[in-house]
């Protein structure tokens, strides 16, 4: 959740400090790719189960209705507020997201084109893929969610940001993924509050509106940025589609997860890093593959398991490559995934 806020943070001061730089860049790419996985979401099949139908309702409300407000994202001791304006008109979806804490950051989206404004650098980063975020939650088509999650809808309504909402709990059927608690507007079906719950029942992050307007109360003029962008540099973030299997990588996917994205991206150093994104429709895992050199030993992220807020991280060396897996899933899911990845160079021996 709040994935785009992560993307902007990667350009902040922490992103310039040694290992934090690598972690910031990796989290940036994970955020972008996990969000772009939502590009494949489609209308719900009436024969699908209750989990899928429920989540498709909230997703369609996030995409097809007008709303504006302020929401707060909390992860551990960290908290960040953002203002969002979302309007649907004759040209499709238009959205503006303003980060209210820390260095100024702003996102302007028109359908699948997203501009990330970095005022302190007079810079605009452009990405051309869908960037669904809260109050949207689905990643990919999500057609098999009922095989891996169960839904329990509450009967006692709650109040969030002055709005009544219906609570719902989505529980994993196994230990490979986290659970979720949602609260949804009973009329518009818009998601008003969401929590991610780990395998111990602890809330690892939460995001909720603190103020919200819907329908005719939303003013389209709020979509306009207040920044004068004349003279700013514009950089389009490049990606190249790749086939991980054709390049020699054998990946045993965790049950319920499917490939969403496989791309190669240039790092700041100019060297490429391959990235594949796996998703089960709610959870997402990014796996980064880069060439390993002995000189990197002190700069790479720690081998084995680590954690950054709600994100679990698992790093491992495979032959002459370094793999980093990141996702809001249990640490065991990442270790199981990475430890079963194999590399067979085309025409070469198994690593």
N, C-alpha and C positions, 0 to 999 in steps of 0.2 A: 504493500500500500504506500501511497504518497511517493511513488517511484520517481516521478519527475523532480521532486525536491532533491532527491539524491543526486540526480544528474547535474544540477546546478552547483551543488556543494563541491563537486569534484574540481571546480575551478577556483575554490577558495584557498586560503592560506595553508590549510593542512595538506592540500594536494601538492605542495612544493617541498614537503619534508620527507625525504628518504622513503622508508617502507610505507609511510602513510600515503605517499604519492602513488605507489603501486596499488594499494588498497583502494584509494579514491578512484583511480582510473578504472579498476576492475568493477567497483560498485557502480560507477557511471555506466559502463557498458552493460552490466547485468540489468540495471534499471531500464535502460532503453530497450534492450532486447526482450525483457519480460513484458514490458508494456506493448511492444509491437506484436507479441504473440496474440494479442486480442484482435488483431486485424482479421482473423479468420472466423470470428464469431458470426453465427447465422441465426435465423429465426428458429424458435423451438419447434420440434416435431411434436404434434399432439399425443403421440404414442410414448413419448419419453416419460421417465419417472418424475416423482414429485420434487426431488432435489434440483434436477435440471430445469423443470418448469418454473420453480420458484426463483431460481437465479436468473433465468432468461427474462422473467418479468422485471426484475430490478435492473438488469442490463439495458433492456429496451427503454425503461423510464430514464436512465442516465443518458441515453443517446437521443431520445426523441422528444424530450420535454424541455421547457425553459425553466431555469432556476439560477439563483445567485445566493451567495452567502459566504460566511467564514467558517472554515473547519480547522480543527486542531489535531495534529498527529503527535502521539506520545509513544516513545520507545525507551523504556527504562527511565532514567533521570532526564532524558532529552525530550523537549517539547517544541513543536514548531507550528505556527499558524499560517494559513493561506487564505486568500480571497479568490473565489471562483465565480465566473459569470459564464453561463452556457445558454446559447440561443440557437434555435433551429429556424432557418428561413429558406427562401427559394433556392439558395446556393448550397444548402446542406447544413452541417454543424459548424458553429463558430464558438470559440471558447477562449477565455482569458484567465490565466492563473497567476496570481501575484503572491510571491513569498513575502510574508510580513515580518519575519525575524532575520537577524543577521544581515549579511550583505544583500543589497537589492538584487532580486532575480524575478524574471517574469516570463511566462510562456504564452504565446499567441498561436492558437490552432485553427486552421480551416480545413475541415475534413481530415485528410491524412498527412497534411503538411504542418509541421510544428516549428515555430521559431522560438529559440531560447535566447532571451535578451540578458546580456551581462553588462549592465551600465558602467561598472567601474573600469571595464576594459573597452567600452564602446564597441562591443562585439555582439554579433547575432549568429548563433549556431542553428543551422537548418537541418532538419531530418524529415525525410519523406516516408513515413510509415505511420500507422495508427498508434496513438498514444492514449489508450483508455486508462483512466485512473479513477480514484474515488470520486463520485459514488458508483462507478462501474467496478465490477469485481471479476468478471469472467475472463479467462485467457483461453483463446482457441475456441473450438466448437463445444466442448464440454458435454459431448453426447453420452459419455460413459460414467458420469459422475455418480449415478445411483449405485454402481457396482462398488464404489469405494467410500461413499459417504451416506449417512442417514440424516433425515430432517425431522426436527421436532419444533412445531410452531406453538408458541405460548397463547394462552387465552386471556391473560391479564395485560392490558395495554400499559405502555410506559410513556413517559414524556421526555423528549430530548429537544433542546433549543426551542421550547415552547410549543412543540408539535407532538401530537399523539403518534405513537408508532407501535407496531406489532413485533414482539421479540421472537426470534427464531434461533435455534441452535443447529449447527451442522457438525455432526460427529464423524470422525474417520472410522472406517471399519477395520483398520490395521494400524500398526505403529510406524508406517512409512510417511505419514503426513500429519499436519496439525488440524485442529478443529477451529470452528469459527462461531462467533455470536453476532447476530445482526439485529437491527431494529429498523423496520420498514414502514414508510407512510402507508396507511391502510387504503387511501384513495389513489394517489399517484403511483404507488409501489416504489417510490424513490428510496434508496438506502440512506438512512440518516445517521446511523452509527454502526461501526464494525469493529470487532475485536478478534485477534488471532490468539488461539489458546494452545499451549504446547502439551506434550505428552504427560506432564505432571499436573495439568489443569491450571497452570499459571498463565495469565495474560502477558504475552510477549510484546504486543503492540496494540494500539487502538487509535481509531480515527473517528471523529464525530463532528457534525455541524454544531457550532455555537450560535449561529444565526442563519436563517434560511427564508428565502422568498421563492415562490413558485408561480408559474403562469403569467398573467398579465402584469403582475407587480414587478417583473424583471424588465429593466430598461436596456435596450440594445446599445445605447450610447456608452454603456459601461464597458463595452468590448474594446474601446479605443485606449491605447496605451498613453500614458502621460509623458513618456520620454520622447525627446526630439532625436530621432535616429539618423538625421542627415550627417553623412561623413563617417558613420560606423562601418567597421569591417563586417562582411558577411562570409561565413565559412559553411559549406555544405559538408556534413560528416559522411565520408565515403564508406561504403561496404561492398563486398564482392561475394556473391553466392558461391558456396563450395559444397562438395559432397564428401562428408567425413569418411564414409565407408570406402569410397573410391581411393582416398588418400591413405588407406591402410588401417583405419581405426575400427576396432570391433568393440561395440558398446552394447552391454546387456542392460536394457532399460528397466527401471523399477516397475512393478505391476501398475498398470493404469496410466503410465506416462508415455507420451508420444513425442516425436521430434516436431518442433515448431519452427525453429530457425537454425540455419547453418550458414555462417558467414565468416569472412576474413576481414579484419579491420587493422588499419595501421596504428601502431602505438606512437606515442610522442617521439620516441627515438627513431621512428621510421620503419622499425621492424614489424612484420605482421603478427597478429595473434588470431587464431581461429576460435570461433565461439559457436557453441551449439546450445540451444535452449530446449529444455524438455518441460512439458506441462501436463497436468492431469485435468486442466480446466480451471482449477482454483490455485493450486500450488505451482510454482515454477522453479526450475533449477537451471542455472547457467554453468556451463563447463568451458573453461578457457584453456587452450593448448598453445604453447609457445616453445620455441627452441630454447634449450637450456645450455648455458655456458658456465664453466667453473667460476668465472669472475662474478657471477650473479649470486653465489652462495650466501653472502651476507645481506643481500638486498631482497631476496624473494621472501614471500610470506612463509611462516613456519610450516614445516612438513607435518602432516597429520591434521587433527581437528583444532579449530579455533572458532571464536565467536565474535561478532560485531553487532551488538544489540540483538535484534530478532533474527539476524542473518547468521546461519551457521556456515562455516567455511572449512573446506578440506583440501589440503595440498599434497601432491605426490609427484615424485620424479619417475618417469617411464622412459628408459633408454636416454636419448638425448633431448627429451621433452619434459617440460614442467606443466602439470595439470593443476588447475584450481577450480573447484566446484563451489558454488555459492547458491544458497536458497533458504527460504523460510520454511524449512522442513527439519525434522529431527536429524541430529548429527549422524546417527546410524545410517540414515538413508543415503547421505553423501558418501560416507566411507564405503558402504556396500557398492555404490555405483562406481566410484573411482577405482577401488581395489580390483574390480572385475573388468576394467577397460584394458584392452590389449592393443599393441601396435605391431602390424606386420607390414614392413615396407614393401611396396610393389616389387615382387621378384626377390624379396629378402627373407630373412629369418624372423621368427616371432620374438617380440620384446615384452 
